[in-house]
Structure formats: structure tokens, C-alpha cells
Amino acid sequence: MLAGMEEPRVSQLSPELVRLASAFGVATEYEGWRGEAVHAAPATVIAVLGALGVDASTPEAARAALAARDEARRTRLLPPVLVLRAGRAAGFTVNVPVGHRVELWIELEDGGVRRDVGPGPGPGPLGDPIGAHRIPADLPLGWHTLHARCSPEPEESLGSGGVPSANGEGVSASCAIAITPTVLPVPAERAWGYMVQLYSLPSRRSWGIGDLADLADLATWSARAQGAGFVLVNPLHAASPVPPVEPSPYLPVSRRFPDPMYVRVEAVPEFAYLSPVERAVAEELRASAGDGSDGADRLDRDAVRTAKRAALALVHKVPRSLGRDADYRAFIAREGQWLTDFATWCALVEEYGPTWRDWPEELHDPDSPEVAAVRERLAGTVDFHRWTQWVLADQLRAAQEAATRAGMPVGVVHDLAVGVHPDGADAWVLGSARGGGVLALGATGGAPPDAMNQIGQDWNQPPWHPQRLAEAGYAPYRELLRAVFRHAGAVRVDHVLGLFRFWWVPKGNSPAEGAYVRYDHEAMVGILALEAHRAGAVVIGEDLGTVEPWVRTYLAERGILGTSVLWFERDDKGRPLPPEQWRASSLATVTTHDLPPTAARLAGEHIDLWERLHLLVRDVEVERAEDVADREQWLELLRRRGYLRPGAGERETVEALHRLLAATPCRLLGVWLPDGVGDRRPQNLPGTTNEYPNWLLPVADGEGRRVCLEDLPVDPRAVSLARALRGR
């Protein structure tokens, strides 16, 4: 709560509003970062409910909305979806119409049928004539379908009460059943690996930014030469196909599809069949994009995107071999409507501009006849964007295969961003009627005020609509996870706390004027575990920030690793947490992409940067004194444990901090790759937009000289830091 603002009292909320908010999972209060109870203002609660499609503008409207919700639940034959844990019999209810009997059976994912859906232990809620039934405990993992068919009872057996049938005849319904793993296995071996923003580390062969061929090389080299077990990269989700390109990989236009910017053009098999003239054009395009050795201190995504778009268009025109064409057709069939929608959106962006809300109104609906007509007119462009996704899938697969072939037990760790851009492809489809409105376009996700951001955060990303997502059987979420896991050894889920509750900021509100909306975490986490299990992948949850105490315990019980950042690991008295007391079920790191590189933190340079950009809310000398005291506590722990000799320099101190990581029981140890070469600039500075070049900096050494992928094997700091971890 900002200074000078009076906290709203819970008594300001009418009883109807409190009940309605509770029914739709909207929290009317929460515990703030200072431990205080923060109450949501009535206007905020009404606005959040409005973003959920619920009218709570008056007490009468709230009562009507509650009545409508209760009626819909009472008259629905089956629940919208059942997400259950393997090995557990689970109850559910069937709203049987008056004078009807119900037949239930389960169609298994493999095509089998189960009819042993037994009766439950008793009547439905409040004695209503609701049929209580039980799903058998031995269903296999996977997605199955529960079917219900009601037929009229003989006339002499009709009783009173029950749910009326609409027409006196039989009714049928079905719903998805997801049987999920109780617990995911943690990595069999302890492993360390690099964390890198892939775009920031190009090779001298790539087009200005790091690409998927560079990823394969980094994984192979770090595994074979340094014993690394994984490489964690930034989200590779798609950005806009036309400049200007949003630099943040955490604000993509789609999480379902990757970004063609990461394609290595020369690695596409058809590139070999370009004519000499076309090859010369491709070389000119590559030169226009730059490379990793041009010395530039900023990455030019727009130039890279423009050059690769033109080069890939040349390659796309090359006839495919018989087998390659068959593979392409199979890819299109597998990806189905999701791919067609994304490719159509890309073609429309190139024709009408990047903001779909500014297109002609008839193009706002992906299913409109006008969209179909444009898709037909731009069929060649649509096919190009489908084809680039096929090329990307092939190179993503090759990167993971290279990692595991080199001996990595995990391989490539992909990063799943929290959400998507409101003007992007996912919002265009999933916010539409055909998409079920599963993205709530009337609000954005973020975070409430905390110590680091005392006005709160608005991430400009429409959140999942919890009720509509359940109504859709979680299909969009399921498909997203399958896509991200397909070529991954592990997936890091950014802000995994959003699977439990998410801070909603209604349109027009400040970030502080929001409220938490709860999700069915058993379903969200269970489906995440199921898709990870099917992919044979590990899940890492980024669980930093304000966390409800039980959440980390729950995630650990499900086999989902947490995230432990050294500077934040403290005991209940604020002292550095001894390494042996760190949680084992975790990825441990010294720093992250949102924090200062370790060399800069040790020198206090981040405080200078914050002061220069006017980001401090306290006196700079107070900040410096607190920073020095905080840092000295950790250095003293290093000295006591024998990891750091008196008078040690920067490089030795960085290595000592990583030796401390190695002394923890954490299953995975992450090394921020810029730490390995002495880079002093953060990749991202939260709280800034134009003040700092977020997501635009190439990896550099301590003197600011650009570092290419090929420089790593001969960089003494990188070699020494890896040796320090292996020495443990």
C-alpha cells in the first residue's frame, strides 16, 4: 500500500459482493509484503469480476449473478472436466433430471472402454437428488472421456424432485478426465549448467543473434568439455513477424509457437539447392544482419528479423524432396487448427499491421468469412509461416538431440513465459468466441506492491480465465504445454505461483488496484505434471516473490523443483542460510537475468546504476550501506567455510559463491553465463522501459568487449568457473 493511501476496509464490501467474489475465486484481501492485511476496494472487486464476465455493479446484479451461477451448476449433467491423481478413487456428481436413470462409461485414450463407474458414498450436496459417483482408482495416466446418458425411468417409478429435463427426453453429456502423476521424478543425477539469453550469445556464423545451431553447439561443448548437464535458455516464443520487435522474450505474441528469428538459415536442407544468384542474395542479407564479431553494443532484432524473413522466403520456394514434403504435410496435420490460426495471424499482421484491434472489425473474429477470404488470398504467405514453424521444430529437435548425445542428463531447459501480448496471435484466437474466451482481455496480470516495486507491477498480459479454461477442458493449456515440452529436457515455468493465484489488474487501474484470482491449482499443476511425464521432462518452477507458505511444500510433493537464488536465501533472522539447509528440490543460482551480474553486485555497481536512472526511493547512501552489509554477510560465510581466502579478488569471489552453491543439496546448479566471462551489465532492469536497454545487450567481458560463442573455450574465467563446480 502506498504511503498516504488509506487501506479499504473489508466492511466496505456488501455481503452479496463478498459471496460473489468468493464464488468466482476473487480474493477480497491478501497479506502484503510487510505482513499486513490488505483489503481490496469494492470498485476493484467489481472491476475484476467484470473482467471475468460477471456483472456485480449493484447488489441486485450480484445476487442475480450468484443465482445464475448456482442454476448453471445445478442443471449441468457433468462437471466441465475432472483432473485427478493416479491411484486415487475420486468422487463426482451427476445432476440427473427428474424421472431419469443415468448410464456412465469412460472412453480411454487408447480406445478401450470402462463401465465400472461406481456409485458414490451418499447423496449430493444438501440432500439434492444429485447422483454421487466414483471414478475407479486404477485408470491409466492420460486423457480420457467420461460419458453420461440419461434415459426416462418407467412411469411407475417416477418420484418427485430432481433436475427437470428440458424436453422430457433423455439427455447426454461428456467431459474430459485427466489422470495425472502423483509425483514427478526429480533428476536422477545432480547436474550443473549454463543459463543464457540465447539471443545474446551469437557465434561468428549466426546472423547477429544467437540461434538454435548456436544452442546445439553450446550444449555439446559445455557437456563434453566442462561436464555440464543442461543449458537453460530464455523463452523462445514467437514475437511479431514485422518490426518493430518487442525486445522482451517474456512478452511474446504466442507461447504456442517459437520465433523464426532463432532459425539458422543455412541449416535448412533446402538452402543447399539455392541458385548461385539466390545464394549471393542470402549472403548479402546475412551481412545486413551483422554477426557476433561486429563489436556493436546493442542487438538489432529488427535487422535480424527483416534479413531472415527475406532469406527464408528464398528457401521456402525451393521444391522439397518427396520425403521432406511428406514430413511437412504430417507436421501440418499434427499441429492442425492451432498452426493455421497462427500462420493466418502472421499473414494478417504483414498485411494490416501488428495490432489486431486496429484491423477492420470483421477481421477481429478468427472464424469470420472475411478472415477466411483473406487466408485464401494470402495462401502463399500463410504457407510460408506454417513452413517456418516446421523448420523451427526440426532445429529445436536437433538442439535437444545434440545435448543428450553429448552426455547431458537433462539437455535443453526451455522457459515458459507467464503470458502473451494482448495484441498477439494467442490473444486474437483465445480471447475470441471460438477460443472460448479463455484469455480475459479485460484485465492484465502482474504483481501487487512489494519491497522491490512499491507501486506494484502490470505485465500487460491477459490472464487465463479460470472458469472458461475449465469449460474448455484445459485444451489450450494442454496444447501449450505439449508444444513447450516437445523438444525439452526440462521446462522452467516463470512465475509458477500464477498456477495457484494470479494478480489481476483491470483495464484502467493502477498495478496496486488489483486483486488475486484463484485457480484450480490441482488441475493446473496436475496437467503440467502429466505433460512433463509424457515428455520425460523435469519441471522447474520460478517460485520467487511473495509465496503462500504451503505452495512450495505442495510443489515439492508433486516433484516440481523450485528456484533458490543465493542473495535471497536467508533464515528467519535475516542471516545467510547455511548451504546444507537449502532445499534439495530446487535449481540453485547466484543470480538471474533480472538481477545484477555477480561481478557488478560485488562492486556495488548496481546501486550506481539505480541512482543514475532515478530508481531509488531512499537516500543512495542508505542503499549503499545496506548493500555493503548484506554482501559482507555472505563473504563472511564464505570465509568461515573456507571457500574464500582473505584479500581474494573479484574472480575468486565469484567462484567461491558458486562453490557455496555446490555445497547445497540442490539437484540442479545454474550458472548465469555472463558471470563466466565477467559481464557487469544486467540483461533486464525491472522497473524500466526506455531508461535502460533491456533484453538488447550481447554478452560482454568485464571490459565491455563483446563475447562470441567461440570465445568461451579460451576464456580463462569461464574455464576456471566450470572447474570450480566440477571440483566439488
PEDA-V217034 format. One record per residue. N is the residue number from 1. RES is the residue in one letter. SS is DSSP state (alpha for helix, beta for strand, coil for the rest). OMEGA is omega in radians with two decimals (* if undefined). Layout:
BEGIN
{{N | RES | SS | OMEGA} {N | RES | SS | OMEGA}}
END
This chain:
BEGIN
{{1 | M | coil | -3.10} {2 | L | coil | 3.10} {3 | A | coil | 3.11} {4 | G | coil | 3.13} {5 | M | coil | 3.13} {6 | E | coil | 3.13} {7 | E | coil | 3.05} {8 | P | coil | 3.11} {9 | R | coil | 3.14} {10 | V | alpha | -3.14} {11 | S | alpha | 3.11} {12 | Q | alpha | -3.13} {13 | L | coil | 3.11} {14 | S | coil | 3.11} {15 | P | alpha | 3.13} {16 | E | alpha | -3.12} {17 | L | alpha | 3.11} {18 | V | alpha | -3.13} {19 | R | alpha | -3.13} {20 | L | alpha | 3.11} {21 | A | alpha | 3.12} {22 | S | alpha | -3.12} {23 | A | alpha | -3.11} {24 | F | coil | 3.02} {25 | G | coil | 3.13} {26 | V | beta | -3.12} {27 | A | coil | 3.13} {28 | T | coil | 3.02} {29 | E | beta | 3.10} {30 | Y | beta | 3.11} {31 | E | beta | -3.12} {32 | G | coil | -3.04} {33 | W | coil | 3.08} {34 | R | coil | 3.11} {35 | G | coil | -3.10} {36 | E | coil | 3.06} {37 | A | beta | 3.13} {38 | V | beta | -3.10} {39 | H | beta | 3.12} {40 | A | coil | 3.08} {41 | A | coil | 3.12} {42 | P | alpha | -3.12} {43 | A | alpha | 3.12} {44 | T | alpha | 3.14} {45 | V | alpha | 3.13} {46 | I | alpha | -3.12} {47 | A | alpha | 3.11} {48 | V | alpha | 3.08} {49 | L | alpha | 3.09} {50 | G | alpha | 3.09} {51 | A | alpha | 3.05} {52 | L | coil | -3.13} {53 | G | coil | -3.09} {54 | V | coil | -3.14} {55 | D | coil | 3.10} {56 | A | coil | -3.01} {57 | S | coil | 3.10} {58 | T | coil | 3.06} {59 | P | alpha | 3.13} {60 | E | alpha | 3.11} {61 | A | alpha | 3.12} {62 | A | alpha | 3.12} {63 | R | alpha | 3.13} {64 | A | alpha | 3.13} {65 | A | alpha | 3.09} {66 | L | alpha | -3.13} {67 | A | alpha | 3.14} {68 | A | alpha | 3.12} {69 | R | alpha | -3.14} {70 | D | alpha | 3.14} {71 | E | alpha | 3.13} {72 | A | alpha | 3.13} {73 | R | alpha | -3.07} {74 | R | alpha | -3.05} {75 | T | alpha | 3.14} {76 | R | coil | -3.07} {77 | L | coil | -3.11} {78 | L | coil | 3.00} {79 | P | coil | 3.14} {80 | P | coil | -3.11} {81 | V | beta | 3.05} {82 | L | beta | 3.07} {83 | V | beta | -2.96} {84 | L | beta | 3.08} {85 | R | beta | 3.13} {86 | A | coil | 3.06} {87 | G | coil | -3.12} {88 | R | coil | 2.99} {89 | A | coil | -3.07} {90 | A | beta | -3.14} {91 | G | beta | 3.02} {92 | F | beta | -3.09} {93 | T | beta | 3.07} {94 | V | beta | 3.11} {95 | N | coil | -3.04} {96 | V | coil | 3.11} {97 | P | beta | 3.14} {98 | V | coil | 3.04} {99 | G | coil | -3.12} {100 | H | beta | 2.95} {101 | R | beta | -3.08} {102 | V | beta | 3.03} {103 | E | beta | -3.08} {104 | L | beta | 3.01} {105 | W | beta | -3.10} {106 | I | beta | 3.04} {107 | E | beta | -3.08} {108 | L | coil | -3.11} {109 | E | coil | -3.12} {110 | D | coil | 3.09} {111 | G | coil | 3.10} {112 | G | coil | -3.12} {113 | V | beta | 3.04} {114 | R | beta | 3.12} {115 | R | coil | -3.10} {116 | D | coil | 3.05} {117 | V | coil | -2.96} {118 | G | beta | 3.06} {119 | P | beta | 3.13} {120 | G | coil | -3.04} {121 | P | coil | -3.08} {122 | G | coil | -3.11} {123 | P | coil | 3.13} {124 | G | coil | -3.09} {125 | P | alpha | 3.05} {126 | L | alpha | 3.11} {127 | G | alpha | 3.10} {128 | D | coil | -3.14} {129 | P | coil | -3.14} {130 | I | coil | -3.11} {131 | G | beta | 3.09} {132 | A | beta | -3.11} {133 | H | beta | -3.04} {134 | R | beta | 3.04} {135 | I | beta | 3.14} {136 | P | coil | -3.03} {137 | A | coil | -3.01} {138 | D | coil | 3.06} {139 | L | coil | 3.13} {140 | P | coil | 3.04} {141 | L | coil | 3.08} {142 | G | beta | -3.12} {143 | W | beta | -3.14} {144 | H | beta | -3.11} {145 | T | beta | 3.06} {146 | L | beta | 3.12} {147 | H | beta | 3.05} {148 | A | beta | 3.08} {149 | R | beta | 3.13} {150 | C | beta | 3.08} {151 | S | beta | -3.08} {152 | P | beta | 3.00} {153 | E | coil | 2.98} {154 | P | coil | -2.99} {155 | E | alpha | -3.07} {156 | E | alpha | -3.09} {157 | S | alpha | -3.09} {158 | L | coil | 3.07} {159 | G | coil | 3.12} {160 | S | coil | 3.11} {161 | G | coil | 3.12} {162 | G | coil | -3.13} {163 | V | beta | -3.11} {164 | P | coil | 3.03} {165 | S | coil | -3.06} {166 | A | coil | -3.05} {167 | N | coil | 3.14} {168 | G | coil | 3.14} {169 | E | coil | 3.13} {170 | G | coil | 3.09} {171 | V | beta | -3.13} {172 | S | beta | 3.10} {173 | A | beta | 3.05} {174 | S | beta | 3.07} {175 | C | beta | 3.14} {176 | A | beta | 3.00} {177 | I | beta | 3.03} {178 | A | beta | 3.04} {179 | I | beta | -2.96} {180 | T | beta | 3.11} {181 | P | coil | 3.05} {182 | T | coil | -3.13} {183 | V | coil | 3.03} {184 | L | coil | 3.06} {185 | P | coil | 3.06} {186 | V | coil | 3.14} {187 | P | coil | -3.10} {188 | A | coil | 3.13} {189 | E | coil | 2.98} {190 | R | coil | -3.06} {191 | A | beta | 2.98} {192 | W | beta | 3.13} {193 | G | beta | 3.12} {194 | Y | beta | 2.95} {195 | M | beta | -3.04} {196 | V | beta | 2.93} {197 | Q | coil | -2.93} {198 | L | alpha | -3.12} {199 | Y | alpha | -3.02} {200 | S | alpha | -3.07} {201 | L | coil | 3.10} {202 | P | coil | 2.95} {203 | S | coil | 3.10} {204 | R | coil | 3.08} {205 | R | coil | -3.06} {206 | S | coil | -3.01} {207 | W | coil | 3.00} {208 | G | coil | 3.07} {209 | I | coil | 3.06} {210 | G | coil | -3.09} {211 | D | coil | -3.04} {212 | L | alpha | 3.03} {213 | A | alpha | 3.05} {214 | D | alpha | 3.11} {215 | L | alpha | 3.11} {216 | A | alpha | 3.14} {217 | D | alpha | 3.12} {218 | L | alpha | 3.14} {219 | A | alpha | -3.11} {220 | T | alpha | -3.13} {221 | W | alpha | -3.08} {222 | S | alpha | 3.09} {223 | A | alpha | -3.03} {224 | R | alpha | -3.06} {225 | A | alpha | -3.02} {226 | Q | alpha | 3.12} {227 | G | coil | 3.13} {228 | A | coil | -3.11} {229 | G | coil | 3.13} {230 | F | beta | 2.94} {231 | V | beta | 3.12} {232 | L | beta | -3.11} {233 | V | beta | 3.07} {234 | N | coil | 3.04} {235 | P | coil | 3.12} {236 | L | coil | -3.10} {237 | H | beta | -3.07} {238 | A | beta | 2.96} {239 | A | coil | -3.13} {240 | S | coil | 3.12} {241 | P | coil | 3.14} {242 | V | coil | 3.06} {243 | P | coil | -0.03} {244 | P | coil | -3.07} {245 | V | coil | 3.03} {246 | E | coil | -3.06} {247 | P | coil | -3.06} {248 | S | coil | 3.05} {249 | P | coil | -3.14} {250 | Y | coil | 3.05} {251 | L | coil | -3.06} {252 | P | beta | 3.03} {253 | V | coil | 3.08} {254 | S | beta | 2.99} {255 | R | beta | -3.08} {256 | R | beta | -3.07} {257 | F | beta | -3.14} {258 | P | beta | -3.02} {259 | D | coil | 3.11} {260 | P | alpha | 3.10} {261 | M | alpha | -3.09} {262 | Y | alpha | 3.11} {263 | V | coil | 2.89} {264 | R | coil | -2.99} {265 | V | alpha | -3.08} {266 | E | alpha | -3.12} {267 | A | alpha | 3.06} {268 | V | coil | -3.04} {269 | P | alpha | -3.11} {270 | E | alpha | 3.12} {271 | F | alpha | -3.11} {272 | A | alpha | -3.06} {273 | Y | alpha | 3.01} {274 | L | coil | 3.06} {275 | S | coil | 3.10} {276 | P | alpha | 3.13} {277 | V | alpha | 3.13} {278 | E | alpha | 3.11} {279 | R | alpha | 3.09} {280 | A | alpha | 3.08} {281 | V | alpha | 3.13} {282 | A | alpha | 3.11} {283 | E | alpha | 3.09} {284 | E | alpha | 3.11} {285 | L | alpha | 3.11} {286 | R | alpha | 3.12} {287 | A | alpha | -3.14} {288 | S | alpha | 3.14} {289 | A | alpha | -3.09} {290 | G | coil | 3.06} {291 | D | coil | -3.05} {292 | G | coil | -3.07} {293 | S | coil | -3.03} {294 | D | coil | 3.04} {295 | G | coil | -3.13} {296 | A | coil | -3.14} {297 | D | coil | 3.05} {298 | R | coil | 3.05} {299 | L | coil | -3.12} {300 | D | coil | -3.12} {301 | R | alpha | -3.10} {302 | D | alpha | 3.12} {303 | A | alpha | 3.14} {304 | V | alpha | -3.10} {305 | R | alpha | -3.13} {306 | T | alpha | -3.11} {307 | A | alpha | -3.11} {308 | K | alpha | 3.10} {309 | R | alpha | -3.13} {310 | A | alpha | -3.12} {311 | A | alpha | 3.13} {312 | L | alpha | 3.08} {313 | A | alpha | 3.07} {314 | L | alpha | -3.10} {315 | V | alpha | -3.13} {316 | H | alpha | -3.11} {317 | K | coil | -3.13} {318 | V | coil | 3.12} {319 | P | coil | 3.11} {320 | R | coil | 3.04} {321 | S | coil | -3.10} {322 | L | alpha | -3.12} {323 | G | alpha | 3.13} {324 | R | alpha | 3.13} {325 | D | alpha | 3.10} {326 | A | alpha | 3.10} {327 | D | alpha | 3.13} {328 | Y | alpha | 3.13} {329 | R | alpha | 3.11} {330 | A | alpha | 3.11} {331 | F | alpha | 3.13} {332 | I | alpha | -3.14} {333 | A | alpha | -3.12} {334 | R | alpha | -3.06} {335 | E | alpha | 2.98} {336 | G | alpha | -3.03} {337 | Q | alpha | 3.13} {338 | W | alpha | -3.12} {339 | L | alpha | 3.13} {340 | T | alpha | 3.12} {341 | D | alpha | -3.11} {342 | F | alpha | -3.14} {343 | A | alpha | 3.10} {344 | T | alpha | 3.10} {345 | W | alpha | 3.12} {346 | C | alpha | 3.13} {347 | A | alpha | 3.11} {348 | L | alpha | 3.10} {349 | V | alpha | 3.13} {350 | E | alpha | -3.12} {351 | E | alpha | -2.96} {352 | Y | alpha | 3.13} {353 | G | coil | -2.95} {354 | P | coil | -3.06} {355 | T | coil | -3.03} {356 | W | alpha | 3.11} {357 | R | alpha | 3.11} {358 | D | alpha | 3.08} {359 | W | coil | 2.99} {360 | P | coil | -3.02} {361 | E | alpha | -3.08} {362 | E | alpha | 3.12} {363 | L | alpha | 3.13} {364 | H | coil | -3.12} {365 | D | coil | -3.12} {366 | P | coil | -3.10} {367 | D | coil | -3.08} {368 | S | coil | 3.06} {369 | P | alpha | -3.13} {370 | E | alpha | 3.07} {371 | V | alpha | 3.11} {372 | A | alpha | -3.14} {373 | A | alpha | 3.11} {374 | V | alpha | 3.11} {375 | R | alpha | 3.12} {376 | E | alpha | -3.14} {377 | R | alpha | -3.11} {378 | L | coil | -3.05} {379 | A | alpha | 3.14} {380 | G | alpha | 3.11} {381 | T | alpha | 3.09} {382 | V | alpha | 3.13} {383 | D | alpha | 3.10} {384 | F | alpha | -3.10} {385 | H | alpha | 3.01} {386 | R | alpha | -3.11} {387 | W | alpha | 3.13} {388 | T | alpha | 3.08} {389 | Q | alpha | 3.06} {390 | W | alpha | 3.11} {391 | V | alpha | 3.11} {392 | L | alpha | 3.14} {393 | A | alpha | 3.14} {394 | D | alpha | -3.11} {395 | Q | alpha | 3.01} {396 | L | alpha | 3.09} {397 | R | alpha | -3.12} {398 | A | alpha | 3.14} {399 | A | alpha | 3.12} {400 | Q | alpha | 3.11} {401 | E | alpha | 3.10} {402 | A | alpha | -3.13} {403 | A | alpha | -3.11} {404 | T | alpha | 3.10} {405 | R | alpha | 3.13} {406 | A | coil | 3.07} {407 | G | coil | 3.11} {408 | M | coil | 3.10} {409 | P | coil | 3.13} {410 | V | coil | -3.13} {411 | G | beta | -3.08} {412 | V | beta | 3.05} {413 | V | beta | 3.12} {414 | H | beta | -3.07} {415 | D | beta | 3.12} {416 | L | beta | -3.14} {417 | A | coil | -3.09} {418 | V | coil | -3.05} {419 | G | coil | -3.03} {420 | V | beta | 3.11} {421 | H | beta | -3.12} {422 | P | coil | 3.12} {423 | D | coil | -3.04} {424 | G | coil | -3.08} {425 | A | alpha | -3.12} {426 | D | alpha | 3.13} {427 | A | alpha | 3.13} {428 | W | alpha | -3.09} {429 | V | alpha | -2.98} {430 | L | alpha | 3.03} {431 | G | coil | -3.09} {432 | S | coil | 3.11} {433 | A | coil | 3.14} {434 | R | coil | 3.08} {435 | G | coil | 3.11} {436 | G | coil | -3.11} {437 | G | coil | -3.06} {438 | V | coil | 2.93} {439 | L | beta | -3.11} {440 | A | beta | -3.03} {441 | L | coil | 3.14} {442 | G | coil | 3.14} {443 | A | beta | 3.02} {444 | T | beta | 3.12} {445 | G | beta | 3.13} {446 | G | beta | -3.13} {447 | A | beta | 3.12} {448 | P | coil | 3.10} {449 | P | coil | 3.06} {450 | D | coil | -3.05} {451 | A | coil | -3.10} {452 | M | coil | -3.12} {453 | N | coil | -2.96} {454 | Q | coil | 3.01} {455 | I | coil | -3.12} {456 | G | coil | -3.11} {457 | Q | beta | 3.03} {458 | D | beta | -3.04} {459 | W | coil | 3.07} {460 | N | coil | -3.12} {461 | Q | beta | 3.11} {462 | P | coil | -3.09} {463 | P | beta | 2.97} {464 | W | beta | 2.99} {465 | H | coil | -2.97} {466 | P | alpha | -3.10} {467 | Q | alpha | -3.12} {468 | R | alpha | 3.08} {469 | L | alpha | 3.07} {470 | A | alpha | 3.11} {471 | E | alpha | 3.12} {472 | A | coil | -3.12} {473 | G | coil | -3.11} {474 | Y | coil | -3.09} {475 | A | alpha | 3.13} {476 | P | alpha | 3.11} {477 | Y | alpha | 3.12} {478 | R | alpha | -3.12} {479 | E | alpha | 3.08} {480 | L | alpha | -3.11} {481 | L | alpha | 3.13} {482 | R | alpha | -3.14} {483 | A | alpha | -3.09} {484 | V | alpha | -3.12} {485 | F | alpha | -2.93} {486 | R | coil | -3.09} {487 | H | coil | -3.06} {488 | A | coil | 2.95} {489 | G | coil | 3.07} {490 | A | beta | 3.07} {491 | V | beta | 3.00} {492 | R | beta | -3.14} {493 | V | beta | -3.13} {494 | D | coil | 3.13} {495 | H | coil | -3.12} {496 | V | alpha | 3.11} {497 | L | alpha | 3.11} {498 | G | alpha | 3.04} {499 | L | alpha | 3.14} {500 | F | coil | 3.06} {501 | R | beta | -3.07} {502 | F | beta | -3.13} {503 | W | beta | -3.14} {504 | W | beta | 3.06} {505 | V | beta | 3.13} {506 | P | beta | 3.12} {507 | K | coil | 3.13} {508 | G | coil | 3.13} {509 | N | coil | 2.98} {510 | S | coil | -3.13} {511 | P | coil | 3.13} {512 | A | coil | -3.08} {513 | E | coil | 3.13} {514 | G | coil | 3.11} {515 | A | beta | 3.06} {516 | Y | beta | 3.00} {517 | V | beta | -3.09} {518 | R | beta | 3.07} {519 | Y | coil | 3.05} {520 | D | coil | -3.04} {521 | H | alpha | 3.11} {522 | E | alpha | 3.10} {523 | A | alpha | -3.07} {524 | M | alpha | 3.14} {525 | V | alpha | -3.14} {526 | G | alpha | 3.13} {527 | I | alpha | 3.05} {528 | L | alpha | 3.13} {529 | A | alpha | -3.13} {530 | L | alpha | -3.11} {531 | E | alpha | 3.04} {532 | A | alpha | 3.12} {533 | H | alpha | -3.11} {534 | R | alpha | 3.13} {535 | A | alpha | -3.07} {536 | G | coil | -3.01} {537 | A | coil | 3.07} {538 | V | beta | 3.06} {539 | V | beta | 3.07} {540 | I | beta | 3.12} {541 | G | beta | 3.04} {542 | E | coil | -3.00} {543 | D | coil | 3.11} {544 | L | coil | 3.12} {545 | G | coil | -3.13} {546 | T | coil | -3.03} {547 | V | coil | 3.00} {548 | E | coil | -2.98} {549 | P | alpha | -3.03} {550 | W | alpha | -3.00} {551 | V | alpha | -3.12} {552 | R | alpha | 3.09} {553 | T | alpha | 3.13} {554 | Y | alpha | -3.12} {555 | L | alpha | 3.13} {556 | A | alpha | 3.12} {557 | E | alpha | 3.10} {558 | R | coil | 3.11} {559 | G | coil | 3.12} {560 | I | coil | -3.11} {561 | L | beta | 3.04} {562 | G | beta | 3.14} {563 | T | beta | -3.14} {564 | S | beta | 3.11} {565 | V | beta | -2.98} {566 | L | alpha | -3.03} {567 | W | alpha | -3.12} {568 | F | alpha | -3.06} {569 | E | coil | -3.10} {570 | R | beta | 3.11} {571 | D | coil | -3.05} {572 | D | coil | 3.07} {573 | K | coil | 3.09} {574 | G | coil | -3.14} {575 | R | coil | 3.10} {576 | P | beta | -3.11} {577 | L | coil | 3.11} {578 | P | coil | -3.01} {579 | P | alpha | -3.10} {580 | E | alpha | -3.14} {581 | Q | alpha | 3.09} {582 | W | coil | 3.14} {583 | R | coil | -3.10} {584 | A | coil | -3.06} {585 | S | coil | -2.99} {586 | S | beta | 2.87} {587 | L | beta | -3.10} {588 | A | beta | 3.11} {589 | T | beta | 3.02} {590 | V | coil | -3.13} {591 | T | coil | -3.14} {592 | T | coil | -3.14} {593 | H | coil | -3.14} {594 | D | coil | -3.10} {595 | L | coil | 3.11} {596 | P | coil | 2.96} {597 | P | coil | -2.99} {598 | T | alpha | 3.14} {599 | A | alpha | 3.13} {600 | A | alpha | -3.13} {601 | R | alpha | -3.14} {602 | L | alpha | -3.14} {603 | A | alpha | -3.11} {604 | G | coil | -3.08} {605 | E | alpha | 3.13} {606 | H | alpha | 3.09} {607 | I | alpha | 3.09} {608 | D | alpha | 3.14} {609 | L | alpha | 3.13} {610 | W | alpha | 3.13} {611 | E | alpha | -3.11} {612 | R | alpha | -3.11} {613 | L | coil | 3.08} {614 | H | coil | -3.13} {615 | L | coil | -3.09} {616 | L | coil | 3.07} {617 | V | coil | 3.09} {618 | R | coil | 3.09} {619 | D | coil | -3.05} {620 | V | alpha | -3.14} {621 | E | alpha | 3.05} {622 | V | alpha | 3.11} {623 | E | alpha | -3.12} {624 | R | alpha | -3.12} {625 | A | alpha | 3.13} {626 | E | alpha | 3.13} {627 | D | alpha | 3.13} {628 | V | alpha | -3.14} {629 | A | alpha | 3.12} {630 | D | alpha | -3.11} {631 | R | alpha | -3.09} {632 | E | alpha | 3.08} {633 | Q | alpha | 3.13} {634 | W | alpha | 3.13} {635 | L | alpha | 3.10} {636 | E | alpha | 3.08} {637 | L | alpha | 3.11} {638 | L | alpha | -3.13} {639 | R | alpha | 3.13} {640 | R | alpha | -3.12} {641 | R | coil | 3.11} {642 | G | coil | 3.13} {643 | Y | coil | -3.01} {644 | L | coil | 3.11} {645 | R | coil | 3.08} {646 | P | coil | 3.11} {647 | G | coil | -3.13} {648 | A | coil | 3.14} {649 | G | coil | -3.07} {650 | E | alpha | -3.08} {651 | R | alpha | 3.11} {652 | E | alpha | -3.13} {653 | T | alpha | 3.08} {654 | V | alpha | 3.14} {655 | E | alpha | 3.13} {656 | A | alpha | 3.10} {657 | L | alpha | 3.12} {658 | H | alpha | 3.02} {659 | R | alpha | 3.07} {660 | L | alpha | 3.05} {661 | L | alpha | -3.09} {662 | A | alpha | 3.12} {663 | A | coil | 3.10} {664 | T | coil | 3.06} {665 | P | coil | -3.05} {666 | C | coil | -3.07} {667 | R | coil | -3.12} {668 | L | beta | 3.11} {669 | L | beta | -3.11} {670 | G | beta | 3.10} {671 | V | beta | 3.06} {672 | W | beta | -2.98} {673 | L | alpha | 3.07} {674 | P | alpha | 3.05} {675 | D | alpha | -3.12} {676 | G | alpha | -3.14} {677 | V | alpha | 3.06} {678 | G | coil | 3.12} {679 | D | coil | -3.06} {680 | R | coil | -3.05} {681 | R | coil | 3.07} {682 | P | coil | 3.05} {683 | Q | coil | -3.10} {684 | N | coil | 3.11} {685 | L | coil | -3.11} {686 | P | coil | -3.13} {687 | G | coil | 3.12} {688 | T | coil | 3.03} {689 | T | coil | -3.13} {690 | N | coil | -3.08} {691 | E | coil | -3.05} {692 | Y | coil | -3.10} {693 | P | coil | -3.14} {694 | N | coil | 3.04} {695 | W | coil | -3.09} {696 | L | coil | -3.03} {697 | L | coil | 2.98} {698 | P | coil | 3.06} {699 | V | coil | -3.14} {700 | A | beta | 3.09} {701 | D | coil | -3.08} {702 | G | coil | 3.11} {703 | E | coil | 3.14} {704 | G | coil | 3.11} {705 | R | coil | -3.08} {706 | R | beta | -3.14} {707 | V | coil | 3.07} {708 | C | coil | 3.13} {709 | L | alpha | -3.10} {710 | E | alpha | -3.12} {711 | D | alpha | -3.01} {712 | L | alpha | -3.08} {713 | P | alpha | -3.12} {714 | V | alpha | 3.10} {715 | D | coil | -3.05} {716 | P | alpha | 3.14} {717 | R | alpha | -3.13} {718 | A | alpha | -3.14} {719 | V | alpha | -3.09} {720 | S | alpha | -3.13} {721 | L | alpha | 3.09} {722 | A | alpha | 3.13} {723 | R | alpha | 3.13} {724 | A | alpha | 3.12} {725 | L | alpha | -3.14} {726 | R | alpha | -3.11} {727 | G | alpha | 3.11} {728 | R | coil | *}}
END
